[in-house]
Amino acid sequence: METDALPAAAEGPRRVGALLAEARAAAQLELSDIARDTRVPLRHLRAIETDDHDALPALPYALGFVKSFARAVRLDPELVAAQFRAQTSKAPHVPVVTEIASLDARRAPPRGLTTLSIIIAIAVIAAVVAYSAGLFASKPTAVTPAPTAVEAVAPPSAAVEPAPAPPATAPAGIAGATPAAAVIPSGPVSITASEDVWLKIYDRATRTTVKIGSLAAGERYDVPASPAGLMLWTGRAGALKISVGGRLLPPLGGPAQTVKDVSLAPADLIARAGAAAASPAAPQ
C-alpha cells in the first residue's frame, strides 16, 4: 500500500533520490527488480537515486520514471513527483512555434512581377495585331509603270478609256506583229494567290481600306466595283494572279517585289499589262 506522506528530516525535505533509495531498501528490493516491474531502464533508476538529473531524459519522461519508482516502493507518486519537480533543474519542454505563411500567400507571386507580366502580355498582343495589319512590312519605293499615251493625255480625274484596237493585219515589214488589244478591258477583276501573301486593297480617294490581311494559297478574292477605283499594295507581286473578265494577265512584278498604288480598274490593269508586254520589244 502506498504511504500518504513522505518522511522528512528535521532540517527540511530530503532529496528524492535518498527517499526512494531508503524506501527501496526497506522493501528489500534491488534496482533490477524495480526495472523489471516498471520497465524503466536501470540506468535511469540509478540516476534518480543518485540525483543525477542531467543523466535523465526530458522532464515529462523523468517525472514518469520517478512516479513509477515511487509506486514500486509504495510511496505516493504524486507527492514524490512534486518534490522532484521542485528539486530538479530540468526545465519543461517548450514547443517552438514556427510561423508558416498561408498557402495562398506563399503561392501568390510578388505584385511587381504580376504587373510586369501584364505589361509584357499587352506588348506581345499589340505586336501581333500590328504584324497582322502589315505595319512591319517593308515599304520600299513603289514600282509604278510609265504612263501610257492615254493616261498622259487624260486628266487625273477622268476615266481612262482603252485605246482603239489596231487593224488585225500586221503592218508591212513587221513580221509577227500582235494587236495591242488582245483582251477586252471589261468585266470583274479577280485576285488569286498562288501562295500565302499579304495584301491591302484601299480607296485612295476616300482613304478607306476595303481588305487587309493575308490571302492563303489558292484563295480567290473578287474586287468590288468602285466608281473612284481601288488600289493594291502587296509585298509579293509575283504571288498574285490577276484576271479581268476571266482572262489572266501577266504578273504585276517579281516573286518578292513590293508594289503599291496599283490601280485595280480593268482598263488600268489592261494598260499596265500591255506596257509590260511591250517593254522587251523596245529598241535597244
Backbone torsions as a table, in degrees:
resi	resn	phi	psi	omega
1	MET	NA	139.0	-179.5
2	GLU	-75.5	143.8	176.7
3	THR	-80.4	155.3	-178.1
4	ASP	-88.2	-19.6	-176.2
5	ALA	-134.5	163.5	177.7
6	LEU	-102.3	140.5	173.9
7	PRO	-65.5	136.8	-179.8
8	ALA	-131.7	145.1	177.4
9	ALA	-82.8	165.4	-177.2
10	ALA	-66.2	-29.5	-176.7
11	GLU	-82.6	-2.6	179.0
12	GLY	136.4	179.3	-179.2
13	PRO	-63.4	139.0	178.5
14	ARG	-83.4	167.1	176.8
15	ARG	-67.7	145.0	-177.7
16	VAL	-61.1	-36.6	-178.8
17	GLY	-62.3	-41.9	179.9
18	ALA	-68.0	-39.9	179.0
19	LEU	-61.2	-45.0	-178.3
20	LEU	-69.2	-37.7	178.8
21	ALA	-65.6	-40.8	179.6
22	GLU	-66.0	-42.5	179.6
23	ALA	-66.5	-36.4	178.7
24	ARG	-65.2	-39.9	179.5
25	ALA	-67.1	-37.9	179.0
26	ALA	-66.1	-31.7	179.2
27	ALA	-85.3	-0.6	178.8
28	GLN	56.5	49.3	178.1
29	LEU	-118.1	149.5	173.6
30	GLU	-98.6	158.7	177.4
31	LEU	-60.1	-32.8	179.1
32	SER	-66.4	-34.0	176.6
33	ASP	-65.1	-43.0	179.8
34	ILE	-66.9	-39.0	178.4
35	ALA	-63.1	-37.6	179.6
36	ARG	-68.5	-41.2	-176.3
37	ASP	-76.5	-34.9	-174.8
38	THR	-99.0	-11.1	-176.5
39	ARG	64.6	17.8	175.2
40	VAL	-85.6	131.4	179.6
41	PRO	-54.8	141.4	-177.0
42	LEU	-60.3	-36.9	-178.6
43	ARG	-65.3	-31.6	178.5
44	HIS	-75.4	-34.0	175.1
45	LEU	-63.9	-41.5	177.7
46	ARG	-63.4	-41.2	-179.3
47	ALA	-64.4	-33.8	178.8
48	ILE	-68.7	-44.2	-179.4
49	GLU	-65.6	-36.0	-177.9
50	THR	-90.7	5.5	-178.8
51	ASP	56.3	33.2	176.2
52	ASP	-90.7	78.6	-173.3
53	HIS	-70.0	-23.7	179.6
54	ASP	-67.4	-23.5	179.6
55	ALA	-84.1	-4.5	-178.3
56	LEU	-89.9	157.4	177.7
57	PRO	-73.2	-165.6	-178.6
58	ALA	-57.1	157.3	-172.2
59	LEU	-55.2	-43.6	-179.9
60	PRO	-59.7	-39.6	178.8
61	TYR	-71.1	-40.2	-179.9
62	ALA	-62.2	-41.8	177.7
63	LEU	-62.1	-38.5	178.0
64	GLY	-64.3	-39.7	178.4
65	PHE	-66.2	-40.5	-179.9
66	VAL	-63.2	-42.6	178.8
67	LYS	-62.7	-41.7	179.3
68	SER	-64.5	-40.3	178.2
69	PHE	-62.7	-47.6	-178.4
70	ALA	-64.1	-38.5	-179.7
71	ARG	-65.2	-35.0	-178.6
72	ALA	-70.8	-29.6	-179.2
73	VAL	-102.4	14.7	173.2
74	ARG	65.9	42.9	170.6
75	LEU	-111.3	159.3	-179.9
76	ASP	-68.6	114.0	-175.2
77	PRO	-65.7	-33.4	-178.8
78	GLU	-70.3	-42.6	178.7
79	LEU	-65.2	-41.5	179.1
80	VAL	-65.2	-41.3	-179.8
81	ALA	-65.1	-38.6	178.7
82	ALA	-64.9	-39.9	179.1
83	GLN	-68.8	-36.8	178.1
84	PHE	-64.1	-40.1	179.2
85	ARG	-63.7	-36.0	-179.9
86	ALA	-72.3	-27.4	-175.0
87	GLN	-94.5	-24.0	-174.3
88	THR	-81.0	154.1	176.4
89	SER	-98.9	2.5	-179.8
90	LYS	-75.0	129.4	-178.6
91	ALA	-89.5	146.1	177.4
92	PRO	-64.9	151.2	-178.9
93	HIS	-73.0	126.6	177.9
94	VAL	-109.2	113.0	-178.5
95	PRO	-65.3	141.6	178.4
96	VAL	-91.7	121.6	-179.7
97	VAL	-92.2	118.2	178.3
98	THR	-96.2	122.1	-179.5
99	GLU	-76.9	121.8	-178.8
100	ILE	-114.2	128.4	179.3
101	ALA	-65.8	151.9	179.2
102	SER	-61.8	156.8	-176.8
103	LEU	-61.7	-40.5	-179.1
104	ASP	-67.0	-37.9	-179.6
105	ALA	-67.6	-36.3	-179.5
106	ARG	-73.9	-29.1	-179.1
107	ARG	-84.6	-23.9	-176.6
108	ALA	-70.5	130.2	177.8
109	PRO	-71.9	161.1	177.4
110	PRO	-58.5	150.4	-177.8
111	ARG	-62.1	-38.4	179.5
112	GLY	-64.1	-39.2	178.1
113	LEU	-65.6	-37.8	178.3
114	THR	-63.8	-44.0	179.3
115	THR	-63.0	-42.8	179.3
116	LEU	-63.3	-39.1	179.4
117	SER	-63.3	-40.3	179.0
118	ILE	-64.1	-42.5	-179.8
119	ILE	-62.9	-43.0	179.7
120	ILE	-63.8	-41.3	-179.8
121	ALA	-63.0	-41.6	179.0
122	ILE	-64.7	-40.2	179.7
123	ALA	-64.8	-40.0	179.5
124	VAL	-65.2	-43.3	179.3
125	ILE	-62.9	-41.9	179.1
126	ALA	-63.6	-38.4	179.1
127	ALA	-65.8	-40.0	178.9
128	VAL	-64.3	-42.5	179.2
129	VAL	-64.4	-41.3	179.8
130	ALA	-65.7	-38.7	179.1
131	TYR	-66.0	-40.9	178.6
132	SER	-64.0	-31.8	179.3
133	ALA	-80.0	-3.5	177.6
134	GLY	80.7	17.7	-178.8
135	LEU	-71.1	-21.7	-179.1
136	PHE	-93.6	0.2	-178.8
137	ALA	-71.2	144.6	179.3
138	SER	-65.7	140.7	-177.5
139	LYS	-123.5	70.0	176.4
140	PRO	-70.4	175.5	179.6
141	THR	-61.5	125.9	-176.0
142	ALA	-61.9	138.9	178.5
143	VAL	-88.6	108.0	-178.0
144	THR	-114.2	126.0	-179.3
145	PRO	-68.0	158.9	177.6
146	ALA	-66.0	139.8	-179.1
147	PRO	-63.6	142.7	176.5
148	THR	-76.8	174.3	-179.1
149	ALA	-61.8	-35.9	-179.0
150	VAL	-69.1	-40.4	-179.5
151	GLU	-66.9	-34.4	-178.6
152	ALA	-68.6	-33.7	-177.6
153	VAL	-82.4	-41.1	-175.2
154	ALA	-72.2	144.3	176.6
155	PRO	-67.6	158.8	-177.1
156	PRO	-57.9	-36.8	-175.0
157	SER	-82.6	-14.8	-175.7
158	ALA	-80.4	150.9	177.6
159	ALA	-73.6	138.8	-177.8
160	VAL	-87.1	119.4	178.1
161	GLU	-92.8	144.0	179.6
162	PRO	-67.5	150.1	178.1
163	ALA	-69.8	146.2	178.2
164	PRO	-62.0	145.5	-178.4
165	ALA	-70.7	136.6	177.5
166	PRO	-72.3	168.8	178.0
167	PRO	-58.2	149.1	-179.2
168	ALA	-67.5	-26.4	-178.5
169	THR	-82.3	128.6	-179.5
170	ALA	-67.9	143.6	177.3
171	PRO	-60.2	150.8	179.0
172	ALA	-64.4	141.2	177.5
173	GLY	89.9	-8.5	178.8
174	ILE	-118.5	95.8	-176.2
175	ALA	-73.4	136.8	174.6
176	GLY	72.4	20.3	179.3
177	ALA	-65.7	141.0	-177.0
178	THR	-108.3	137.3	177.2
179	PRO	-58.9	146.9	-175.4
180	ALA	-73.8	-31.8	-176.2
181	ALA	-104.6	75.9	179.5
182	ALA	-80.8	-22.4	-179.0
183	VAL	-122.6	133.8	179.2
184	ILE	-73.1	122.0	-177.6
185	PRO	-76.1	64.9	176.6
186	SER	-151.2	170.4	179.2
187	GLY	99.6	169.6	-177.9
188	PRO	-70.6	153.3	178.1
189	VAL	-103.6	127.8	179.7
190	SER	-123.3	143.6	178.3
191	ILE	-121.7	125.3	178.6
192	THR	-122.3	132.0	-178.7
193	ALA	-89.9	128.4	174.4
194	SER	-82.9	-17.0	173.2
195	GLU	-155.0	170.7	-178.2
196	ASP	-59.8	130.2	-175.7
197	VAL	-150.3	145.3	176.0
198	TRP	-93.8	140.4	178.3
199	LEU	-149.7	163.3	176.3
200	LYS	-139.7	127.6	177.3
201	ILE	-116.2	126.6	-171.4
202	TYR	-147.0	162.6	176.1
203	ASP	-100.4	110.5	-175.0
204	ARG	-69.0	-29.8	-177.9
205	ALA	-70.5	-46.0	-177.6
206	THR	-95.4	-5.3	-179.9
207	ARG	57.7	40.4	176.7
208	THR	-112.5	146.0	-179.6
209	THR	-97.2	127.7	178.6
210	VAL	-90.8	-42.0	178.6
211	LYS	-151.0	139.3	175.2
212	ILE	-148.3	138.5	-179.8
213	GLY	139.7	-163.0	-177.0
214	SER	-96.6	143.2	173.6
215	LEU	-111.2	117.3	-175.6
216	ALA	-71.6	158.5	179.3
217	ALA	-59.4	128.3	-178.6
218	GLY	87.0	-8.3	-178.7
219	GLU	-80.2	142.2	-177.7
220	ARG	-116.4	143.0	177.8
221	TYR	-131.5	124.3	177.5
222	ASP	-92.2	120.7	-177.0
223	VAL	-73.1	125.4	179.0
224	PRO	-71.0	152.2	178.7
225	ALA	-71.0	139.8	-179.1
226	SER	-142.4	129.1	179.9
227	PRO	-61.2	-38.1	-177.5
228	ALA	-83.0	-15.0	-179.1
229	GLY	88.9	136.7	-179.7
230	LEU	-102.9	156.9	-178.1
231	MET	-118.1	155.5	-179.7
232	LEU	-120.5	140.1	174.6
233	TRP	-136.3	123.6	178.3
234	THR	-150.0	155.3	179.5
235	GLY	-97.6	-2.3	180.0
236	ARG	-139.5	77.9	-173.7
237	ALA	-62.7	-36.8	-177.0
238	GLY	-69.7	-13.1	-179.5
239	ALA	-87.6	1.7	-178.6
240	LEU	-111.4	131.4	174.4
241	LYS	-105.5	118.7	-176.0
242	ILE	-112.4	131.0	179.1
243	SER	-127.1	146.5	177.6
244	VAL	-120.4	119.0	-178.8
245	GLY	60.0	30.3	179.2
246	GLY	87.5	-5.2	179.6
247	ARG	-98.1	124.3	-177.4
248	LEU	-75.3	133.3	178.3
249	LEU	-100.2	162.4	175.8
250	PRO	-62.9	157.5	179.1
251	PRO	-58.6	151.9	179.0
252	LEU	-75.0	-16.1	-178.0
253	GLY	179.1	-166.2	-178.5
254	GLY	-75.5	172.8	-177.3
255	PRO	-59.0	-34.6	-178.0
256	ALA	-116.9	21.8	-177.1
257	GLN	-86.3	137.7	177.5
258	THR	-94.9	128.3	175.8
259	VAL	-125.0	148.2	-177.0
260	LYS	-145.5	152.1	179.6
261	ASP	57.4	40.3	175.7
262	VAL	-90.0	120.1	-178.6
263	SER	-69.3	135.6	179.1
264	LEU	-100.7	12.0	174.0
265	ALA	-66.6	139.5	-177.6
266	PRO	-54.0	-44.7	-178.4
267	ALA	-63.0	-41.1	-179.3
268	ASP	-66.8	-38.8	178.2
269	LEU	-65.8	-39.0	177.8
270	ILE	-64.6	-42.9	179.7
271	ALA	-64.5	-39.7	179.8
272	ARG	-65.8	-40.9	178.0
273	ALA	-64.4	-39.2	178.4
274	GLY	-66.0	-38.0	178.5
275	ALA	-66.8	-39.4	179.2
276	ALA	-67.1	-36.2	179.9
277	ALA	-72.0	-30.7	-177.8
278	ALA	-82.7	-19.1	-176.3
279	SER	-60.2	-46.3	-177.8
280	PRO	-63.4	-25.4	-176.7
281	ALA	-87.1	-1.0	-177.7
282	ALA	-66.4	147.0	-179.8
283	PRO	-65.4	142.0	-178.8
284	GLN	-81.0	NA	NA
